[in-house]
Amino acid sequence: MTRIAIVDNEKLKDAQQKLHIQSICPVNRTGKECIKIIDDKLTIDEHLCTGCGICPKAAPNAIKIINLPEELKTNPIHRYGENKFVIYSLPTPAFGRVTGILGVNGIGKSTAIKILASVLKPNLGNWERHEIDYDELISFFKGTEAQGFFEKVKKEEIKIAYKPQQVDLIPKTTKGKVIDLLKKVDEKGELKKIANELQLNEILNNDISEISGGELQRVAIAATVLKNANLYIFDEPTSYLDIKQRINISKFIKSLINENNAVLAVEHDLIILDYIADFVHLMYGKEDAYGIVSGIKPVRNGVNVYLSGYIKEENVRFRDSTIRFAEKPPIKKKHIKEVITSWNAVEKKLGNFALKAHKGAVHKNEIIGILGENGIGKTTFVKILAGALKQDDGEITHKVKVSYKPQYLEVSDALVVDVLKTAFNKYENQIVNPLGLQQLSLNKLSELSGGELQRVAIAHCLQQDADLYLLDEPSAYLDSEQRLILSKIVRDFVEQKDASALIVDHDLLFVDYISDKLIVFEGKPAVEGMITGPFEMEDGMNKFLKELGITVRRDPETNRPRVNKLDSRLDREQKESGKYYYT
Ligand code: SF4
């Protein structure tokens, strides 16, 4: 097959629209049945379709016709149905290693994991059959590493424990106290030890419905590792966690590895993926249409190939441009640009929590990254600057108009096109197209996935006329590709409008890539928060990384930041010289 057709019948308006689409297909006009309508369902025969592009133009939200790469010689592993998503290969876990998976959203990472975890039985592209048995699967993979893997699965030598991606769905299906949930799955009798390591003791007696996203994530990880398994699969183990927690979870996941087990992890935070994994598979293809898994690569090489956008061995280009990081942190410059907002000795009390901000200012055309733990007052400070919350003491100069994207996104039944009227009218090239919002235009906000809703919320913030844009955790739910695209959008937008931006985020690589300067939050979560900066990048990162106890070096090929192994030669040298941040 050279091309595939993806049809979402739910997005086709009515019978009349379907008949119209059928009538305009040039193949149908010759008397053949390329587009069929049976029981009100429109289907496309992929063997007859010539890829003329007429029907996707008539229904861009509902129909995609995609030419497959010429190099793709393999048959599918699984297809969800006629004209539905198809996956062509699988990642292969290896014993004694952490294997990472890197790829955009909607490319089949969760499908691949479900197949490996035996949650989904693959149909080898034949969706009319319910499922195939392991012998067929083993013979399909003959001669590859996956053959050995499925042989072990068949002999029941592999026991899998799987942490799903969407931990926020757990309270919808599981009720009761955290401790009761963990007791139920504790096959190893290690509840006490794991609860200690994952700092869960304080919430063990809380109800699952009452704990935060970050706590839910750690409970889900604990529930996974308490199972007696030899393949642990973690789908996005660090979402909702702050940087300190991300590093702790990474160390914890690495510590699980021994020669008798394997770990597979999907992760969008590139610094964390680089830190956790020994090897990676890249996944590419077309979102919501098809996915292909690359051969396995050592993690450094894999992340660099990903940034380059081109897999040489497979002759596949999945991005037009290469992503490179600056060789040096931004040069310290004296500010001749206008101060657009400033603060001095600001104090705010919220219950038992106290927030203090020393002296600081934001200048025109600056992007300032904000780093700090969860619960340390970042959102409160952003709200004070936005004028949504009044400080108890101190001074804020509000000479500016502020547009604010909150951390948690509100859902309603409004249509995307109505919420983003200004963006669709004025910023098609700057915001709508690069954020891929065109195809969501007729969706209700309540129908969107987390990543789609995030992109709408970012566009909603940027479309306002403002001098200062405050984006609170814009990378949450976005894949690594979207995070890098977002950096460029914000940078270009801020420059063009001669505005400024404050970015609160936990993805260190994203913050490093987007920021000119840094504000650092210190203190004790839920007790006190102290705001220092803005600092030059080098000074801010040094301060923040010292607090975390990690050092970061620069990759010689891409200049991207990489976390040094604790106590390695570089780690010790950098700590001794006080250079925690790569220079
Ligand atoms: Fe027909 Fe294929 Fe052209 Fe669509 S893309 S109109 S199905 S030939």
Residues whose N, C-alpha, C, O or C-beta is under 5 A from the ligand:
A	BS01	SF4	I24 C25 P26 V27 C34 I44 C49 T50 G51 C52 G53 I54 C55 I65
